[in-house]
Amino acid sequence: MISAALKERFLKDDPSRRLGNLAANLARMESFSEQPDHRDAVRHIAEESAFFIEWAAPDAEPEIQGDLLQLQRLLVGWTRTWDVLWDDPCQRQTMRDHAGQWAQHLLRLAGLVP
């Protein structure tokens, strides 16, 4: 369950920091996915990240909104097929790779890395 307090804290940050927070979540997904027993934690991070996108998109630059929508679709797709994805090492590795790539992309969009 995503709390109203989390949303309130998230929205207090400027748009760049919001992207940075989303990138941090994706980096956690990448890292935590290395351990099979982190299934529930990673799924929660994916679900939370989809909410972060919902909250961040309205204040994001128009050129960033498209990227956020693409990422949100990916996250929702992962959570809809979570058990199959998680139990298949190849699919989980692909998810890990994509989460890491998206984290780096978001950091660049936010201007937090070159």
VOPARO-185648 format. One record per residue: residue number from 0; x, y, z of N, C-alpha, C in turn. Coordinates in nm, 3 decimals, m for minus. Atoms other than C-alpha are relative to their C-alpha. Example, Ala and Ser with C-alpha at 12.3 -4.5 7.8 and 13.67 -1.06 7.14 Angstrom:
2
nr_n_east_n_north_n_up_ca_east_ca_north_ca_up_c_east_c_north_c_up
0_0.089_m0.119_0.000_1.230_m0.450_0.780_0.090_0.120_0.000
1_m0.082_m0.119_m0.006_1.367_m0.106_0.714_m0.077_0.109_0.073
//
This chain:
114
nr_n_east_n_north_n_up_ca_east_ca_north_ca_up_c_east_c_north_c_up
0_0.084_m0.118_0.000_0.000_0.000_0.000_0.089_0.125_0.000
1_m0.074_m0.124_0.012_0.132_0.340_m0.098_m0.073_0.106_0.083
2_0.063_m0.092_m0.094_0.070_0.603_0.167_m0.008_0.142_m0.053
3_0.014_m0.142_0.033_m0.046_0.960_0.136_0.122_0.077_0.048
4_m0.120_m0.067_m0.052_0.255_1.061_0.347_0.117_m0.014_m0.098
5_m0.106_0.020_0.099_0.492_0.910_0.089_m0.021_0.094_m0.118
6_0.030_m0.089_0.112_0.319_1.103_m0.187_0.033_0.145_0.037
7_m0.025_m0.137_m0.045_0.338_1.424_0.013_0.150_0.029_0.006
8_m0.146_m0.018_m0.006_0.711_1.378_0.081_0.061_0.006_m0.140
9_m0.053_0.005_0.136_0.780_1.289_m0.282_m0.026_0.131_m0.074
10_0.037_m0.121_0.073_0.596_1.595_m0.414_0.065_0.126_0.055
11_m0.070_m0.116_m0.054_0.790_1.831_m0.187_0.130_0.028_m0.074
12_m0.125_m0.017_0.074_1.100_1.773_m0.400_m0.025_0.065_m0.135
13_0.012_m0.059_0.133_1.168_1.961_m0.720_0.002_m0.112_m0.105
14_0.009_0.105_0.103_1.118_1.774_m1.051_0.131_m0.076_m0.024
15_m0.128_0.068_0.020_1.488_1.697_m1.088_0.027_m0.102_0.109
16_m0.020_0.092_m0.112_1.511_1.541_m0.744_m0.099_m0.116_m0.007
17_0.097_0.109_0.016_1.194_1.342_m0.814_0.053_m0.107_m0.097
18_m0.060_0.094_0.094_1.367_1.187_m1.115_0.115_m0.075_0.065
19_m0.109_0.064_m0.072_1.667_1.119_m0.896_m0.049_m0.106_0.098
20_0.059_0.098_m0.091_1.449_0.943_m0.640_m0.051_m0.123_m0.075
21_0.046_0.111_0.083_1.292_0.734_m0.913_0.120_m0.082_m0.049
22_m0.122_0.070_0.043_1.640_0.649_m1.044_0.056_m0.085_0.114
23_m0.049_0.076_m0.115_1.743_0.541_m0.694_m0.083_m0.126_0.022
24_0.086_0.118_m0.012_1.443_0.308_m0.677_0.038_m0.105_m0.104
25_m0.035_0.094_0.105_1.537_0.152_m1.009_0.137_m0.064_0.026
26_m0.131_0.057_m0.036_1.897_0.108_m0.893_m0.015_m0.104_0.111
27_0.027_0.099_m0.104_1.764_m0.069_m0.583_m0.061_m0.126_m0.060
28_0.058_0.117_0.066_1.555_m0.294_m0.804_0.110_m0.084_m0.065
29_m0.110_0.070_0.066_1.865_m0.380_m1.004_0.084_m0.077_0.101
30_m0.086_0.062_m0.101_2.071_m0.453_m0.695_m0.071_m0.113_0.075
31_0.072_0.098_m0.080_1.807_m0.637_m0.493_m0.039_m0.124_m0.082
32_0.042_0.112_0.085_1.713_m0.857_m0.790_0.105_m0.109_m0.010
33_m0.106_0.102_0.001_2.042_m1.040_m0.754_m0.032_m0.113_0.098
34_0.033_0.097_m0.103_1.895_m1.223_m0.453_m0.142_m0.051_m0.018
35_0.135_0.054_0.022_1.600_m1.457_m0.521_m0.097_0.023_0.116
36_0.091_m0.018_m0.114_1.463_m1.407_m0.169_m0.048_0.145_0.017
37_0.045_m0.139_m0.005_1.409_m1.033_m0.236_m0.121_0.026_m0.091
38_0.114_m0.008_0.092_1.107_m1.106_m0.460_m0.100_0.109_0.041
39_0.105_m0.092_m0.044_0.853_m0.912_m0.252_0.051_0.143_0.010
40_m0.055_m0.135_m0.011_1.082_m0.617_m0.185_0.014_0.065_m0.137
41_m0.019_m0.055_0.134_1.163_m0.572_m0.552_m0.135_0.033_m0.064
42_0.134_m0.028_0.054_0.797_m0.598_m0.650_m0.056_0.128_0.062
43_0.049_m0.121_m0.066_0.710_m0.332_m0.393_0.068_0.125_m0.058
44_m0.073_m0.113_0.058_0.980_m0.103_m0.532_m0.052_0.031_m0.140
45_0.055_m0.021_0.135_0.844_m0.155_m0.885_m0.135_0.070_0.008
46_0.133_m0.061_m0.014_0.491_m0.069_m0.772_0.012_0.144_0.048
47_m0.022_m0.135_m0.051_0.612_0.233_m0.575_0.052_0.091_m0.112
48_m0.057_m0.079_0.109_0.811_0.351_m0.877_m0.106_0.041_m0.101
49_0.109_m0.035_0.092_0.501_0.340_m1.096_m0.081_0.117_0.057
50_0.068_m0.114_m0.062_0.332_0.573_m0.846_0.087_0.125_m0.008
51_m0.089_m0.115_0.012_0.637_0.801_m0.844_m0.015_0.064_m0.138
52_0.015_m0.052_0.135_0.598_0.834_m1.219_m0.133_0.073_m0.014
53_0.132_m0.064_0.006_0.227_0.912_m1.188_0.005_0.138_0.065
54_m0.006_m0.127_m0.072_0.309_1.188_m0.940_0.098_0.097_m0.064
55_m0.104_m0.086_0.057_0.616_1.322_m1.122_m0.034_0.051_m0.139
56_0.023_m0.033_0.141_0.489_1.327_m1.480_m0.066_0.136_m0.023
57_0.065_m0.128_0.030_0.257_1.630_m1.456_0.094_0.121_0.008
58_m0.091_m0.113_m0.016_0.544_1.857_m1.348_0.129_m0.015_m0.081
59_m0.120_0.024_0.078_0.807_1.706_m1.578_m0.007_0.076_m0.132
60_m0.007_m0.062_0.132_0.923_1.869_m1.899_m0.071_m0.092_m0.100
61_0.072_0.082_0.097_0.715_1.752_m2.197_0.085_m0.110_m0.064
62_m0.086_0.101_0.063_1.011_1.569_m2.353_0.034_m0.114_0.096
63_m0.026_0.103_m0.100_1.060_1.375_m2.028_m0.125_m0.083_0.026
64_0.125_0.071_m0.027_0.693_1.282_m1.991_m0.013_m0.128_m0.082
65_0.007_0.119_0.084_0.715_1.038_m2.283_0.086_m0.113_0.054
66_m0.087_0.101_m0.060_1.008_0.859_m2.123_m0.062_m0.058_0.127
67_0.063_0.047_m0.123_0.824_0.840_m1.793_m0.115_m0.094_m0.029
68_0.111_0.086_0.037_0.518_0.692_m1.959_0.051_m0.136_m0.048
69_m0.059_0.125_0.047_0.733_0.431_m2.134_0.048_m0.085_0.117
70_m0.049_0.071_m0.117_0.896_0.338_m1.804_m0.116_m0.052_0.084
71_0.114_0.044_m0.079_0.563_0.322_m1.624_m0.066_m0.123_m0.062
72_0.056_0.117_0.067_0.428_0.081_m1.884_0.085_m0.123_0.026
73_m0.091_0.111_m0.025_0.735_m0.136_m1.837_m0.017_m0.053_0.143
74_0.016_0.040_m0.140_0.699_m0.139_m1.457_m0.132_m0.072_0.024
75_0.131_0.063_m0.018_0.328_m0.221_m1.471_m0.001_m0.137_m0.067
76_m0.010_0.130_0.067_0.397_m0.498_m1.721_0.075_m0.101_0.084
77_m0.076_0.090_m0.088_0.656_m0.646_m1.488_m0.086_m0.048_0.116
78_0.076_0.040_m0.119_0.424_m0.641_m1.189_m0.119_m0.090_m0.037
79_0.112_0.085_0.043_0.139_m0.800_m1.387_0.042_m0.144_m0.023
80_m0.050_0.136_0.027_0.356_m1.100_m1.473_0.110_m0.037_0.100
81_m0.109_0.008_m0.097_0.566_m1.090_m1.157_0.049_m0.142_0.029
82_m0.043_0.135_m0.039_0.568_m1.457_m1.060_0.077_m0.070_m0.112
83_m0.069_0.061_0.114_0.665_m1.574_m1.408_0.135_0.067_m0.021
84_m0.124_m0.076_0.020_0.924_m1.299_m1.446_0.104_m0.038_0.106
85_m0.095_0.023_m0.109_1.083_m1.358_m1.107_0.056_m0.142_m0.001
86_m0.042_0.140_m0.004_1.098_m1.736_m1.137_0.087_m0.041_m0.119
87_m0.082_0.029_0.118_1.271_m1.723_m1.477_0.129_0.083_0.009
88_m0.125_m0.075_m0.016_1.640_m1.631_m1.430_0.032_0.092_m0.118
89_m0.028_m0.084_0.117_1.667_m1.496_m1.786_m0.087_0.126_0.000
90_0.090_m0.116_m0.005_1.362_m1.271_m1.750_0.038_0.093_0.116
91_m0.040_m0.084_m0.114_1.476_m1.152_m1.408_0.127_0.077_m0.034
92_m0.123_m0.069_0.041_1.820_m1.069_m1.552_m0.032_0.114_m0.097
93_0.040_m0.106_0.094_1.657_m0.874_m1.835_m0.063_0.117_0.076
94_0.059_m0.106_m0.081_1.450_m0.682_m1.580_0.109_0.078_0.073
95_m0.111_m0.065_m0.071_1.765_m0.610_m1.377_0.074_0.095_m0.093
96_m0.074_m0.082_0.097_1.944_m0.483_m1.685_m0.079_0.125_m0.038
97_0.082_m0.115_0.037_1.655_m0.261_m1.788_m0.013_0.100_0.115
98_0.011_m0.090_m0.116_1.614_m0.121_m1.436_0.127_0.084_0.013
99_m0.127_m0.073_m0.010_1.983_m0.027_m1.428_0.015_0.103_m0.112
100_m0.009_m0.093_0.113_1.969_0.132_m1.773_m0.094_0.119_0.019
101_0.095_m0.109_m0.025_1.660_0.332_m1.682_0.049_0.091_0.112
102_m0.052_m0.082_m0.110_1.821_0.447_m1.358_0.102_0.100_m0.054
103_m0.102_m0.089_0.057_2.117_0.589_m1.550_m0.063_0.104_m0.092
104_0.068_m0.092_0.092_1.890_0.744_m1.813_m0.071_0.112_0.079
105_0.070_m0.101_m0.080_1.680_0.919_m1.548_0.096_0.096_0.068
106_m0.100_m0.088_m0.061_1.989_1.053_m1.374_0.050_0.103_m0.102
107_m0.043_m0.094_0.105_2.101_1.205_m1.705_m0.111_0.102_m0.029
108_0.111_m0.093_0.025_1.754_1.352_m1.769_m0.013_0.104_0.110
109_0.010_m0.091_m0.115_1.758_1.504_m1.422_0.118_0.095_0.009
110_m0.119_m0.084_m0.006_2.098_1.660_m1.489_0.089_m0.033_0.119
111_m0.077_0.037_m0.117_2.249_1.469_m1.198_0.129_m0.072_m0.035
112_m0.124_0.058_0.053_2.514_1.292_m1.409_0.014_0.047_m0.144
113_m0.020_m0.045_0.141_2.671_1.389_m1.743_m0.045_m0.106_m0.099
//
